[in-house]
């Protein structure tokens, strides 16, 4: 009824009385809030969700003041379920590396991985996680080679700020993940800085920079 507010026990009956006075105003008999002895209260009327209601807007996480990013789970395009472990490890390594950038707010793995296996809307992700940017990607394996594709997107506009692919062998998986994570962090840090300048000035971000990176 009042999002974000907590009511102490001693004041609960007063608040219930207030609700009944408002909600029962046009009712002929009985209250729409029933008292269940020893248990609490039950709301008796049908409830339906209103799209874009004030409560839904209040539930959205406010964007932090400093640049913020979420690294979404990478899509496994190999058709090999075992590559899910490699893709997840790649994302975790990128999250860890980006977290070392002190001016950047990075969403934790548990939050970003809640979108695994889903077709996500980037703007909705930005609202739900409270981030300005999203990094998404895919992994494709062929024989002993792997291609990792990564792209940086601004959540408010859906603009692609940066993208790249990395081709390498799978001889040393940990070294590969370290190299890709370092390359991604090194590339998107100046890109994010440029995007923040555009965003703070109120200009459209667009394609602020481009990089050619290879392993």
C-alpha positions as CSV (number, residue, x, y, z in Angstrom):
1,X,0.0,0.0,0.0
2,X,2.8,2.3,0.9
3,X,6.0,1.1,-0.9
4,X,9.2,1.3,1.1
5,X,7.5,2.1,4.4
6,X,7.5,-0.2,7.6
7,X,4.7,0.0,10.1
8,X,5.4,-1.0,13.7
9,X,2.9,-3.4,15.5
10,X,1.5,-0.7,17.8
11,X,0.5,1.4,14.9
12,X,-0.8,-1.3,12.6
13,X,-4.4,-1.2,13.8
14,X,-4.5,2.6,13.1
15,X,-3.3,2.1,9.6
16,X,-5.8,-0.7,8.9
17,X,-8.6,1.5,10.2
18,X,-7.4,4.2,7.8
19,X,-7.4,1.8,4.9
20,X,-10.9,0.6,5.7
21,X,-12.2,4.1,5.9
22,X,-10.9,4.9,2.4
23,X,-11.6,1.5,0.7
24,X,-15.0,0.9,2.3
25,X,-16.4,4.4,1.5
26,X,-18.8,3.1,-1.2
27,X,-19.5,-0.4,0.2
28,X,-23.0,-1.2,1.4
29,X,-22.1,-3.9,3.9
30,X,-18.9,-5.4,5.4
31,X,-15.3,-4.3,5.0
32,X,-13.0,-5.4,2.2
33,X,-10.3,-6.0,4.8
34,X,-11.2,-9.0,6.9
35,X,-9.7,-9.6,10.4
36,X,-8.4,-13.2,10.9
37,X,-8.1,-13.8,14.6
38,X,-4.6,-14.7,15.6
39,X,-3.3,-14.5,12.0
40,X,-3.7,-11.0,10.6
41,X,-5.8,-9.5,7.8
42,X,-7.2,-10.6,4.4
43,X,-8.0,-8.4,1.5
44,X,-11.2,-9.7,-0.1
45,X,-11.6,-7.7,-3.3
46,X,-10.2,-8.9,-6.7
47,X,-6.7,-7.5,-7.5
48,X,-5.3,-6.7,-10.9
49,X,-2.0,-5.3,-11.9
50,X,-2.0,-1.9,-13.7
51,X,0.7,-1.5,-16.3
52,X,3.1,1.4,-15.7
53,X,1.5,2.1,-12.3
54,X,3.1,4.4,-9.7
55,X,4.0,1.3,-7.6
56,X,5.9,-0.3,-10.5
57,X,7.7,3.0,-11.2
58,X,8.7,3.2,-7.6
59,X,10.0,-0.4,-7.7
60,X,12.6,0.5,-10.4
61,X,16.1,0.9,-9.0
62,X,17.5,4.4,-9.2
63,X,20.6,4.8,-11.4
64,X,23.7,5.4,-9.3
65,X,25.5,8.7,-9.7
66,X,28.7,7.1,-11.1
67,X,28.9,5.1,-14.3
68,X,27.5,1.6,-13.8
69,X,27.6,-1.6,-15.8
70,X,26.2,-5.1,-15.8
71,X,27.9,-8.0,-17.6
72,X,25.2,-10.4,-18.8
73,X,25.8,-14.1,-19.2
74,X,27.3,-14.9,-22.6
75,X,25.3,-16.9,-25.1
76,X,26.7,-20.3,-26.0
77,X,26.4,-20.7,-29.8
78,X,28.5,-23.9,-30.0
79,X,25.6,-26.3,-29.5
80,X,27.8,-28.0,-26.8
81,X,26.4,-27.7,-23.3
82,X,29.9,-28.1,-21.8
83,X,30.8,-24.7,-23.3
84,X,28.4,-23.1,-20.8
85,X,31.1,-23.5,-18.1
86,X,33.6,-21.7,-20.3
87,X,31.2,-18.9,-21.2
88,X,30.2,-18.4,-17.5
89,X,33.9,-18.4,-16.5
90,X,34.6,-15.8,-19.1
91,X,31.9,-13.5,-17.8
92,X,33.1,-14.0,-14.2
93,X,36.6,-13.0,-15.2
94,X,35.4,-9.9,-17.0
95,X,33.3,-8.9,-13.9
96,X,36.3,-9.3,-11.7
97,X,38.6,-7.3,-14.0
98,X,36.0,-4.5,-14.4
99,X,35.6,-4.3,-10.6
100,X,39.2,-3.1,-10.4
101,X,38.2,0.1,-12.2
102,X,37.5,2.3,-9.1
103,X,35.2,4.9,-10.8
104,X,33.0,2.2,-12.3
105,X,30.1,0.5,-10.4
106,X,29.8,-3.1,-11.5
107,X,26.8,-5.3,-10.8
108,X,27.6,-8.5,-8.9
109,X,27.5,-11.9,-10.7
110,X,24.4,-13.2,-8.9
111,X,22.3,-10.3,-10.1
112,X,23.4,-10.3,-13.7
113,X,23.2,-14.1,-14.0
114,X,19.5,-14.0,-13.1
115,X,19.0,-13.2,-16.8
116,X,20.8,-16.4,-18.1
117,X,18.9,-18.2,-20.8
118,X,16.5,-15.3,-21.3
119,X,15.8,-13.0,-24.3
120,X,16.4,-9.7,-22.5
121,X,15.3,-6.2,-23.2
122,X,18.4,-4.0,-22.5
123,X,16.3,-1.0,-21.4
124,X,14.4,-3.3,-18.9
125,X,17.7,-4.6,-17.6
126,X,19.0,-1.1,-17.1
127,X,15.8,-0.3,-15.1
128,X,15.8,-3.5,-13.0
129,X,19.5,-3.5,-12.2
130,X,20.0,0.3,-12.1
131,X,22.8,0.4,-14.6
132,X,23.7,2.8,-17.5
133,X,25.5,0.2,-19.6
134,X,25.3,-3.5,-20.3
135,X,28.1,-5.7,-21.7
136,X,26.8,-8.8,-23.5
137,X,28.4,-11.4,-25.7
138,X,28.6,-14.9,-27.2
139,X,30.9,-17.8,-27.4
140,X,31.3,-20.1,-30.4
141,X,33.6,-23.1,-30.5
142,X,34.9,-24.9,-33.6
143,X,37.4,-27.8,-33.2
144,X,40.1,-26.4,-30.9
145,X,39.4,-22.7,-31.7
146,X,37.0,-20.4,-30.0
147,X,35.5,-17.0,-31.0
148,X,34.3,-14.6,-28.3
149,X,32.1,-11.7,-29.4
150,X,31.5,-8.8,-27.0
151,X,29.4,-5.6,-27.3
152,X,28.8,-2.6,-25.0
153,X,25.3,-1.1,-25.1
154,X,23.9,2.0,-23.4
155,X,20.7,0.9,-21.7
156,X,18.7,4.2,-22.0
157,X,19.1,4.5,-25.8
158,X,20.0,0.9,-26.9
159,X,23.0,2.5,-28.7
160,X,26.0,0.2,-29.4
161,X,29.1,1.9,-28.1
162,X,31.7,-0.7,-28.8
163,X,32.0,-4.3,-30.1
164,X,34.8,-6.7,-30.9
165,X,35.5,-10.4,-31.4
166,X,38.4,-12.4,-30.2
167,X,39.7,-15.6,-31.9
168,X,42.1,-17.9,-30.1
169,X,42.9,-21.6,-29.5
170,X,41.8,-23.4,-26.4
171,X,45.2,-24.7,-25.4
172,X,45.1,-22.7,-22.1
173,X,41.6,-21.8,-21.1
174,X,42.6,-19.7,-18.0
175,X,45.2,-17.7,-20.0
176,X,42.6,-17.1,-22.7
177,X,40.0,-15.8,-20.2
178,X,42.6,-13.6,-18.5
179,X,43.6,-12.1,-21.9
180,X,40.1,-11.4,-23.1
181,X,39.0,-9.9,-19.8
182,X,42.0,-7.6,-19.8
183,X,41.5,-6.6,-23.4
184,X,37.8,-5.9,-22.8
185,X,38.4,-3.8,-19.7
186,X,41.2,-1.9,-21.4
187,X,39.0,-1.1,-24.4
188,X,35.7,-0.2,-22.7
189,X,37.2,2.0,-20.0
190,X,38.0,4.9,-22.4
191,X,34.8,4.2,-24.3
192,X,32.8,4.5,-21.1
193,X,34.6,7.7,-20.2
194,X,33.8,9.2,-23.6
195,X,30.1,8.0,-23.3
196,X,29.8,9.7,-19.8
197,X,31.0,13.0,-21.3
198,X,28.3,12.7,-24.0
199,X,25.7,11.6,-21.5
200,X,26.4,14.4,-19.0
201,X,26.3,17.0,-21.8
202,X,22.9,15.7,-22.9
203,X,24.1,14.7,-26.4
204,X,23.3,11.4,-28.1
205,X,26.0,8.9,-27.4
206,X,26.1,7.0,-30.7
207,X,29.4,5.3,-31.7
208,X,31.8,7.2,-29.6
209,X,34.9,5.2,-30.4
210,X,36.1,2.0,-32.1
211,X,38.9,-0.5,-31.4
212,X,40.6,-3.3,-33.2
213,X,41.8,-5.9,-30.8
214,X,43.2,-9.4,-31.5
215,X,44.7,-12.1,-29.4
